[in-house]
Amino acid sequence: MLHDPAWHARMSRVFSGALGIWGVCGEVSGAPDDANGFVIARRSGPEMRVRHDASSGWALTLRDPVSGTPVQLGRHAGLPGLLRRMREELAPDAPSGRLVIGAQQIPAREPGRR
């Protein structure tokens, strides 16, 4: 099952926000070879890939910087476990805590205001 562009954009924001909270310098992008995947490219260290599959959950891998070989870091049924594992790998010294993930309500605009 392929996810729609809105889902993909939402998940990119979640991953980017987590990196910011953890103090990790890097960028999140869609995986060029996988419509259900994401690439987290840090300024230093190996590239991380995240993939979602409706039947098996989230898969997390690192790319060995020398050989390019993928190293499995695990599978997670839900987003909380995936984010916890990502923090352990990307920012082990960052304080653990809860990330609040949810829709942000945009205040209504008054008529005539831009």
C-alpha positions in Angstrom: 0.0 0.0 0.0 1.4 3.4 -1.0 0.8 6.3 1.3 -0.6 9.6 0.0 1.5 12.8 -0.3 -0.3 14.3 2.7 0.8 11.4 4.9 4.3 11.6 3.6 4.5 15.3 4.3 3.1 14.8 7.8 5.6 12.1 8.6 8.5 14.2 7.2 7.5 17.0 9.6 7.4 14.6 12.5 10.9 13.2 11.8 12.3 16.7 11.2 10.7 18.0 14.4 12.2 15.1 16.4 15.6 15.9 15.0 15.3 19.5 16.0 14.2 18.6 19.6 17.1 16.1 19.9 19.6 18.7 18.5 20.6 16.5 15.5 21.7 18.4 12.4 20.3 16.7 9.4 17.6 16.6 6.7 14.6 14.4 6.1 13.6 13.5 2.6 11.7 10.9 0.7 13.6 7.8 -0.2 14.2 8.0 -4.0 13.8 4.3 -4.5 10.9 3.7 -2.0 7.5 5.6 -2.0 6.9 4.5 1.6 10.4 5.4 2.8 12.3 8.3 4.3 16.0 9.1 4.3 17.5 10.9 7.3 20.8 12.4 6.2 22.9 13.7 9.1 25.7 16.2 8.6 28.0 13.5 10.2 27.5 9.8 10.6 25.7 7.2 8.5 22.5 7.7 6.7 19.4 6.4 8.3 16.4 5.0 6.4 12.9 4.6 7.7 10.2 2.6 5.9 6.6 2.0 6.7 4.6 -1.0 5.7 1.0 -1.4 6.7 1.4 -5.1 7.5 4.8 -5.1 9.3 5.1 -1.6 10.7 8.2 0.6 10.7 11.6 -0.7 9.6 14.8 1.2 10.6 18.2 0.7 9.0 21.5 2.5 8.8 23.7 2.6 5.8 27.4 1.8 6.5 29.3 4.9 5.4 32.1 2.9 3.9 30.4 -0.1 2.2 26.9 1.3 1.9 25.6 -2.0 3.3 22.3 -1.6 5.2 22.4 -2.6 8.9 19.0 -3.4 10.4 18.2 -1.6 13.6 14.8 -3.2 14.1 11.1 -3.2 13.4 8.5 -1.3 15.3 4.8 -1.7 15.4 4.1 2.0 16.2 5.6 5.4 15.9 6.5 5.8 19.6 8.8 2.8 19.5 10.4 3.9 16.2 11.1 7.4 17.5 12.5 6.1 20.8 14.9 3.8 18.8 15.8 6.7 16.4 16.7 8.9 19.4 18.8 6.1 20.9 20.8 5.9 17.7 20.9 9.5 16.6 21.1 11.4 19.9 22.0 9.0 22.8 22.8 11.9 25.1 19.5 13.7 24.4 17.2 13.6 27.4 14.5 11.0 27.0 10.9 12.2 27.2 7.7 12.3 25.3 7.2 13.9 21.9 3.7 15.1 21.5 2.6 14.2 18.0 -0.7 15.7 16.8 -2.4 18.0 14.4 -1.9 21.6 15.1 -5.1 23.7 14.8 -4.8 26.8 12.7 -6.8 29.7 14.1 -9.6 31.0 11.9 -8.9 34.2 10.1 -11.3 37.1 10.5 -13.2 38.1 7.4 -11.2 40.6 5.3 -7.8 39.9 7.0 -5.0 38.2 5.2 
